[in-house]
Amino acid sequence: MRPYIGQVVITEQGEEALNVLSGGIGSVRRECRPGTLSQHYTRYVCQIKEWHTLTPLDIARLQPIKSHSLPLVNMTQWFLYYEDATIILGTRTCSIRIFDIVAEDSEESQYQTFTKAIRYVEKINKCVPLESIELDTAHYARVSSYLADFLSKIDNRYFLDLGNGQKFWVDNSGGKAAEDETNSGEVRERVDSFMQDMIHSEGMISDIDKMKEVLGLMVQLKMLEYQGTQQAPQPQGRPDYFG
C-alpha cells in the first residue's frame, strides 16, 4: 500500500492494519506524504482520433480497479477508476484526472503528473486511438504554509483575482493548517521565489520605499534639467504680408 493512501500500523498481535486519517484530501496529504507542495485538480484532456464506442471487452483490457457507465442521450460515458487516477471516456474526448501529487516544487509535480498521464495514454491507445493531449488548469497549494497562516489572520477568506483566469487564495478546508493556493503554475513559482528571497535576503521591505523615493527625486531632477535646456522662443517682428 502506498504511503499517501494511509499509514500501515502494526497491532499488538503483530497484524498489519490500515489507518486512514479522517476524511478530506488535506489531512491525508499533510500527514502521510513527503513534500510541501500539493498539486491537485489536475486533468489532462485528450481528443479521440475516431468515433469509438467502448465495449465491455475494451474496459476489461484497460484493467481498472472498478468502472461504471453513464448512458447519455447521444453517447455513453465510461468512468474508470485506478489507484492514482480516474479516466472518463466518451466518444470524442478522454479525460485523465490525476490524484493529488505532493512534491517540493511545481516543476517536479508537473513532471510527475505528466508522466502518469502519458502512462495512461499509452494504455488507452491500445483500445481507443488518441491524437492530442492538453493540460487543464491545476491547483498548486503550499502545505502548512507560513504565508497562509499570516494571510488568514488578515482575512480568513483571503482571495485575489489576478486576471486572465489566474487566482490566489487561502484554503482552510484542510482542518489543521491553512494553505496558500493558486491555479497558476507561474504564479506559484513567483510566490515561492519571493518567499525564498524574503527569507534569505538581507534586504528589508522598507528598502523598497527608499528606492521609490530616490527614483522619484531622480525623475524630478531630470525634468528640471530638461526644462533648463529648452531655449525660450525668440520674439519675431510683425509679419509683413506685402513684401
C-alpha positions in Angstrom: 0.0 0.0 0.0 1.4 3.4 -1.0 2.1 5.9 1.9 -0.3 8.6 0.6 -3.3 6.3 0.9 -2.9 5.6 4.6 -0.4 4.5 7.3 0.3 0.9 8.0 0.1 0.2 11.7 1.4 -3.0 13.4 -1.0 -4.1 16.1 -0.1 -5.8 19.4 -0.9 -9.1 17.8 1.6 -8.4 15.0 -1.1 -7.9 12.3 -1.0 -5.1 9.8 -3.9 -2.6 9.7 -4.5 0.4 7.5 -5.0 3.6 9.5 -6.6 6.2 7.2 -6.7 9.7 8.6 -10.1 11.4 9.0 -11.6 12.2 5.6 -10.5 15.1 3.4 -7.6 15.2 1.0 -6.0 17.9 3.0 -5.3 15.8 6.1 -4.2 12.8 4.1 -1.6 14.6 2.0 -0.3 16.6 5.0 0.3 13.7 7.3 1.1 10.8 5.0 3.3 12.2 2.2 6.7 13.9 2.0 7.0 17.3 0.3 5.4 20.7 0.8 3.6 21.5 -2.5 0.3 19.8 -3.4 -0.8 19.7 -7.0 -4.4 18.6 -7.4 -7.5 19.1 -9.6 -5.1 18.0 -12.4 -6.9 17.0 -15.6 -5.5 16.1 -19.0 -7.9 16.1 -21.9 -7.2 14.0 -25.0 -9.1 14.1 -28.3 -10.2 10.7 -29.7 -9.0 10.3 -33.3 -12.0 8.4 -34.5 -15.6 7.9 -33.2 -15.4 4.9 -30.9 -18.0 3.2 -28.8 -16.4 1.3 -25.9 -17.3 -2.3 -25.4 -17.1 -4.4 -22.2 -14.1 -6.1 -23.8 -12.3 -2.7 -24.1 -13.0 -2.0 -20.5 -11.6 -5.3 -19.4 -8.4 -4.7 -21.5 -7.9 -1.3 -19.7 -7.9 -3.2 -16.3 -9.5 -0.5 -14.0 -10.0 -1.3 -10.3 -13.6 -0.6 -10.9 -15.8 1.1 -13.6 -19.3 2.2 -14.4 -21.1 3.6 -17.4 -23.3 6.7 -17.7 -25.8 6.4 -20.6 -26.5 9.9 -22.1 -28.8 10.9 -24.9 -26.2 10.7 -27.7 -23.4 8.7 -26.2 -22.3 6.6 -23.2 -19.6 7.8 -20.8 -17.3 5.3 -19.1 -15.7 6.1 -15.7 -12.6 4.0 -15.0 -11.1 4.2 -11.5 -7.4 3.4 -10.8 -5.2 3.8 -7.8 -3.9 7.2 -8.7 -6.3 8.5 -11.4 -9.8 8.5 -12.8 -10.4 8.3 -16.5 -13.6 9.5 -18.2 -14.1 8.2 -21.7 -16.7 9.4 -24.2 -17.0 9.1 -27.9 -14.8 12.1 -28.8 -12.8 13.0 -25.7 -10.9 11.3 -22.9 -10.2 13.0 -19.5 -7.4 11.8 -17.3 -7.7 13.1 -13.7 -4.5 12.6 -11.7 -4.9 12.4 -7.9 -3.1 14.7 -5.5 0.7 14.9 -6.0 2.9 16.3 -3.3 6.4 17.4 -4.3 9.0 20.1 -3.4 8.1 22.5 -6.3 5.8 22.9 -9.2 8.3 21.7 -11.8 8.7 18.3 -10.1 4.9 17.9 -9.5 4.1 18.7 -13.2 6.7 16.2 -14.3 5.1 13.5 -12.1 1.6 14.2 -13.2 2.6 14.3 -16.9 4.5 11.0 -16.5 1.4 9.4 -15.0 -0.8 10.8 -17.8 1.4 9.5 -20.6 1.4 6.1 -19.0 -2.4 6.1 -19.1 -2.4 7.5 -22.7 -0.3 4.5 -23.8 -2.7 2.1 -22.1 -5.8 3.7 -23.6 -4.2 3.9 -27.1 -4.3 0.1 -27.3 -8.2 0.3 -27.3 -9.0 3.9 -28.3 -6.6 5.9 -30.6 -5.9 9.3 -29.1 -4.3 12.2 -31.1 -3.6 15.1 -28.7 -3.2 15.9 -25.0 -3.9 19.2 -23.2 -3.5 20.1 -19.5 -6.3 21.9 -17.8 -5.7 24.4 -15.1 -4.5 22.6 -11.9 -4.3 23.9 -8.3 -1.0 24.3 -6.5 -1.1 24.7 -2.7 1.8 25.1 -0.2 1.1 22.6 2.6 1.5 24.0 6.2 2.3 27.5 4.8 3.6 30.3 7.0 2.3 32.8 4.3 -1.2 31.3 4.6 -1.2 31.5 8.4 -0.2 35.1 8.1 -2.8 36.0 5.5 -5.5 34.1 7.4 -5.1 36.5 10.3 -5.8 39.3 8.0 -8.7 37.7 6.2 -9.8 34.1 6.8 -11.2 34.0 3.3 -8.2 35.7 1.6 -8.7 35.8 -2.2 -7.0 37.6 -5.1 -8.2 37.7 -8.7 -5.1 38.2 -10.8 -6.8 38.4 -14.2 -6.7 36.0 -17.2 -8.3 33.3 -15.0 -5.4 33.3 -12.6 -6.3 33.4 -8.9 -4.6 33.2 -5.5 -6.3 32.3 -2.3 -6.0 30.8 1.2 -7.6 27.4 1.7 -8.7 26.5 5.2 -10.6 23.3 4.3 -7.8 21.0 5.4 -8.8 21.5 9.0 -5.4 21.7 10.7 -3.4 24.4 8.9 -4.1 26.9 6.1 -2.6 26.6 2.7 -1.8 29.3 0.2 -3.2 28.1 -3.2 -3.2 29.2 -6.8 -4.5 27.8 -10.1 -1.4 29.0 -12.0 1.9 27.3 -12.1 3.7 30.6 -13.0 2.1 32.4 -10.0 3.1 29.5 -7.7 6.7 29.8 -8.8 6.8 33.6 -8.4 5.3 33.4 -4.9 7.7 30.7 -3.9 10.7 32.7 -5.3 9.5 35.8 -3.5 9.2 33.9 -0.2 12.7 32.4 -0.6 14.2 35.7 -1.4 12.5 37.4 1.5 13.7 34.7 3.9 17.3 34.6 2.8 17.9 38.2 1.6 19.4 40.8 3.9 17.3 43.5 2.4 14.2 44.8 4.1 10.7 45.6 2.7 11.2 49.2 3.8 14.1 49.4 1.3 11.5 49.4 -1.5 10.0 52.7 -0.1 13.5 54.2 -0.1 14.1 53.1 -3.7 10.8 54.6 -4.8 11.7 57.9 -3.0 15.2 58.1 -4.7 13.8 57.2 -8.1 11.1 59.9 -7.7 13.8 62.5 -6.9 15.9 61.4 -9.9 12.9 61.9 -12.2 12.3 65.4 -10.8 15.9 66.3 -11.4 15.8 65.0 -14.9 12.7 67.0 -15.6 14.3 70.2 -14.3 17.4 69.5 -16.4 15.3 69.0 -19.5 13.4 72.2 -18.9 16.6 74.2 -18.4 18.0 73.1 -21.8 14.9 74.3 -23.7 15.5 77.6 -25.4 12.9 80.3 -25.0 11.2 81.1 -28.3 12.7 84.2 -30.0 10.2 87.1 -30.5 9.5 87.7 -34.1 8.6 91.1 -35.7 5.2 91.8 -37.1 4.7 89.8 -40.3 4.8 91.8 -43.5 2.2 90.4 -45.9 3.1 92.9 -48.6 6.8 92.1 -49.1 
